[in-house]
Amino acid sequence: MSELLSANSVSDVPRFCLSVFEAAKSVGLSEKHFREEVLPHIPHLRVGRRIVIPVDGLRAWLSEQSRKN
């Protein structure tokens, strides 16, 4: 089983969601600023105590924001 789930195969799995930290860094914001100013306006899921942001939702929000400006 460990042969099937090597470190290389895990990194090849497509990412559908990002953590708040990853999403913030991907748009060049601090995690605090992202939580306060962006998170309330984008789709996100709470999984236990963790919050994950669907990549497609983040992209849609960025596209919408760029059209506004």
ROBA-721739 format. One line per 4 residues: their letters; for each residue x, y, z of N, C-alpha, C, O. Coordinates in steps of 0.001 Angstrom, whole numbers, plus 500000, padded with zeros to 6 digits. Example, Ala and Ser with C-alpha at 12.3 -4.5 7.8 and 13.67 -1.06 7.14 Angstrom:
BEGIN
AS> 513190 494310 507800 512300 495500 507800 513200 496700 507800 514236 496681 508465; 512850 497750 507080 513670 498940 507140 512900 500030 507870 513409 501138 508039;
! end
This chain:
BEGIN
MSEL> 500818 498802 500000 500000 500000 500000 500859 501257 500000 500544 502215 499294; 501938 501272 500779 502790 502461 500818 503425 502736 499464 503755 503879 499148; 503598 501682 498658 504132 501891 497321 503161 502684 496458 503582 503475 495614; 501862 502475 496664 500845 503163 495879 500734 504635 496240 500420 505460 495381;
LSAN> 500984 504972 497481 500837 506348 497954 502192 506960 498288 502398 507472 499388; 503087 506902 497357 504404 507497 497577 504279 509018 497607 503248 509571 497222; 505311 509675 498055 505300 511139 498141 505060 511764 496775 504388 512791 496680; 505588 511174 495729 505405 511727 494386 503962 511632 493925 503454 512570 493311;
SVSD> 503288 510525 494205 501917 510381 493732 500974 511328 494462 500006 511798 493866; 501225 511619 495721 500373 512541 496469 500491 513950 495903 499490 514661 495821; 501677 514363 495514 501849 515709 494974 501216 515851 493594 500989 516969 493132; 500930 514735 492934 500296 514771 491614 498776 514861 491695 498117 515019 490668;
VPRF> 498216 514765 492880 496768 514836 493049 496330 516290 492882 496887 517177 493529; 495329 516549 492015 494899 517945 491824 494288 518512 493104 493605 517802 493842; 494537 519790 493358 494007 520466 494535 492698 521157 494168 492671 521989 493260; 491642 520829 494847 490347 521466 494633 490103 522565 495658 489313 523478 495419;
CLSV> 490783 522477 496804 490613 523462 497877 491971 523862 498435 492949 523119 498349; 492000 525066 499013 493193 525588 499668 492858 525905 501114 491709 526195 501446; 493857 525850 501965 493680 526335 503331 493605 527858 503279 493926 528462 502256; 493188 528468 504361 493144 529936 504414 494545 530497 504198 494713 531471 503464;
FEAA> 495535 529905 504818 496914 530364 504660 497340 530296 503198 497897 531258 502669; 497079 529155 502534 497471 528989 501136 496732 529967 500228 497331 530551 499324; 495437 530146 500463 494654 531071 499640 495158 532498 499812 495287 533236 498835; 495441 532887 501047 495947 534235 501310 497272 534467 500590 497455 535490 499929;
KSVG> 498183 533525 500717 499493 533662 500071 499359 533667 498553 500118 534352 497867; 498395 532906 498020 498249 532837 496566 497779 534152 495965 498003 534402 494780; 497127 535001 496766 496694 536311 496264 497525 537451 496860 497206 538623 496660; 498584 537107 497587 499518 538116 498078 499041 538896 499285 499413 540056 499461;
LSEK> 498217 538271 500124 497711 538941 501319 498159 538202 502568 498505 537022 502511; 498149 538898 503689 498399 538218 504949 497172 537379 505287 496070 537661 504818; 497368 536360 506092 496248 535508 506490 495197 536322 507245 493999 536124 507045; 495641 537233 508111 494717 538054 508885 493857 538924 507962 492636 538968 508110;
HFRE> 494485 539606 507023 493745 540466 506103 492790 539633 505240 491657 540046 504993; 493244 538467 504783 492395 537587 503975 491162 537171 504771 490046 537217 504253; 491356 536764 506027 490217 536335 506868 489220 537483 507078 488009 537264 507072; 489724 538684 507262 488851 539824 507563 488158 540397 506328 486978 540742 506385;
EVLP> 488877 540498 505219 488365 541229 504062 487895 540369 502893 487059 540809 502104; 488414 539161 502771 488090 538335 501604 487177 537168 501971 486167 536940 501305; 487519 536441 503009 486789 535231 503372 485279 535418 503489 484531 534539 503061; 484800 536532 504055 483341 536697 504137 482641 536788 502777 481422 536634 502697;
HIPH> 483406 537036 501708 482814 537263 500387 483017 536116 499403 482584 536210 498254; 483661 535046 499829 483908 533933 498921 483335 532644 499503 483179 532515 500717; 483025 531694 498621 482554 530401 499130 483665 529703 499916 484824 529703 499500; 483310 529123 501028 484266 528351 501814 483524 527292 502612 482320 527403 502845;
LRVG> 484243 526280 503020 483672 525165 503762 484359 525058 505107 485565 525278 505221; 483604 524726 506099 484180 524454 507416 484164 522941 507596 483110 522308 507541; 485340 522375 507812 485488 520945 508041 486057 520797 509443 487266 520887 509653; 485174 520572 510384 485599 520615 511784 486006 522039 512117 485214 522965 511945;
RRIV> 487219 522225 512586 487717 523571 512894 488442 524202 511714 488787 525384 511745; 488667 523416 510685 489435 523891 509529 488522 524536 508491 487397 524086 508277; 489011 525581 507856 488281 526239 506770 489055 525980 505488 490269 526174 505431; 488331 525533 504448 488954 525333 503145 488209 526156 502101 486993 526333 502178;
IPVD> 488955 526649 501135 488412 527516 500093 488523 526786 498758 489627 526441 498337; 487388 526542 498080 487466 525930 496752 488222 526845 495781 487959 528045 495713; 489145 526273 495047 489971 527038 494116 489086 527757 493089 489331 528921 492771; 488068 527076 492573 487191 527700 491576 486466 528918 492146 486290 529913 491443;
GLRA> 486045 528854 493401 485377 529987 494037 486313 531171 494210 485917 532320 494012; 487548 530890 494577 488549 531959 494722 488843 532600 493371 488944 533823 493269; 488979 531780 492341 489218 532319 490990 488051 533184 490527 488261 534253 489954; 486825 532732 490769 485639 533498 490367 485602 534839 491089 485294 535861 490476;
WLSE> 485911 534848 492374 485921 536098 493141 486981 537057 492599 486728 538252 492444; 488177 536517 492312 489246 537361 491764 488831 537952 490413 489079 539129 490150; 488218 537160 489579 487771 537617 488266 486720 538726 488430 486771 539742 487738; 485784 538524 489338 484746 539524 489598 485348 540818 490115 484940 541901 489695;
QSRK> 486313 540719 491021 486942 541909 491578 487722 542668 490526 487747 543899 490544; 488362 541956 489607 489141 542632 488575 488228 543365 487587 488624 544385 487023; 487015 542857 487373 486071 543543 486493 485510 544804 487142 485147 545752 486445; 485438 544819 488469 484911 545991 489176 485877 547172 489114 485456 548328 489165;
N> 487146 546885 489006 488157 547956 489068 488631 548374 487723 489477 549262 487614;
! end
